[in-house]
């Protein structure tokens, strides 16, 4: 027969493992929505600027900046809404 004192040590190790595993999982998102939306907005703004002006670099860069700024503010509003 097994002796109970061996199982006690085993349970403590399992408990320690569970605590370490639970501490490694972050409850918050690692990436904010403003970052994702600014990247997506910049790409969409670049595409709109490029295709609307038949490849003019100046307007493509302006579209890139405008899309990035708009995406940043839209993502910021989503971050605020999620924290409430």
C-alpha positions in Angstrom: 0.0 0.0 0.0 1.1 3.5 -0.6 1.8 5.8 2.3 -0.3 9.0 2.6 2.7 11.2 3.2 3.9 10.6 -0.3 0.7 11.8 -1.8 0.8 15.0 0.3 4.0 16.1 -1.3 2.6 15.3 -4.8 -0.4 17.5 -4.2 1.7 20.5 -3.1 3.8 20.2 -6.3 0.6 20.1 -8.4 -0.8 23.1 -6.5 2.4 25.1 -7.1 2.3 24.2 -10.8 -1.3 25.5 -11.1 -0.4 28.7 -9.4 2.5 29.4 -11.6 0.5 28.6 -14.7 -2.4 30.9 -13.7 0.0 33.8 -13.0 1.5 33.6 -16.5 -1.8 34.1 -18.3 -2.5 37.8 -18.6 -6.1 38.9 -18.2 -5.6 42.0 -20.3 -5.1 42.1 -24.0 -1.5 42.5 -25.0 -2.2 44.8 -28.0 -4.5 47.8 -27.8 -7.2 48.3 -30.3 -5.7 51.7 -31.2 -2.5 50.1 -32.5 -4.3 47.6 -34.7 -6.8 50.2 -36.0 -4.0 52.7 -36.8 -2.1 50.1 -38.8 -5.3 49.0 -40.7 -6.4 52.6 -41.2 -3.0 53.5 -42.6 -3.0 50.7 -45.1 -6.5 51.5 -46.2 -5.7 55.2 -46.4 -2.6 54.4 -48.5 -4.6 52.2 -50.9 -7.3 54.9 -51.3 -4.7 57.6 -51.9 -2.8 55.4 -54.4 -5.8 54.3 -56.4 -7.6 57.7 -56.3 -4.6 59.6 -57.7 -3.2 56.9 -60.1 -0.1 56.4 -58.0 0.9 60.0 -57.0 3.3 59.5 -54.1 2.5 62.7 -52.3 -1.2 61.9 -52.1 -0.5 58.3 -51.2 1.6 59.5 -48.2 -1.1 62.0 -47.2 -3.7 59.2 -47.3 -1.4 56.9 -45.3 -1.1 59.6 -42.5 -4.8 60.4 -42.5 -5.8 56.8 -42.4 -3.4 56.1 -39.5 -4.6 59.1 -37.5 -8.3 58.2 -38.1 -7.6 54.6 -37.1 -5.8 55.7 -34.0 -8.7 57.8 -32.8 -11.2 55.1 -33.7 -9.2 52.5 -31.8 -8.8 54.8 -28.8 -12.6 55.1 -28.6 -12.9 51.3 -28.6 -10.2 51.0 -25.9 -12.2 53.5 -23.7 -15.4 51.7 -24.3 -13.9 48.3 -23.4 -12.5 49.5 -20.1 -15.8 50.7 -18.8 
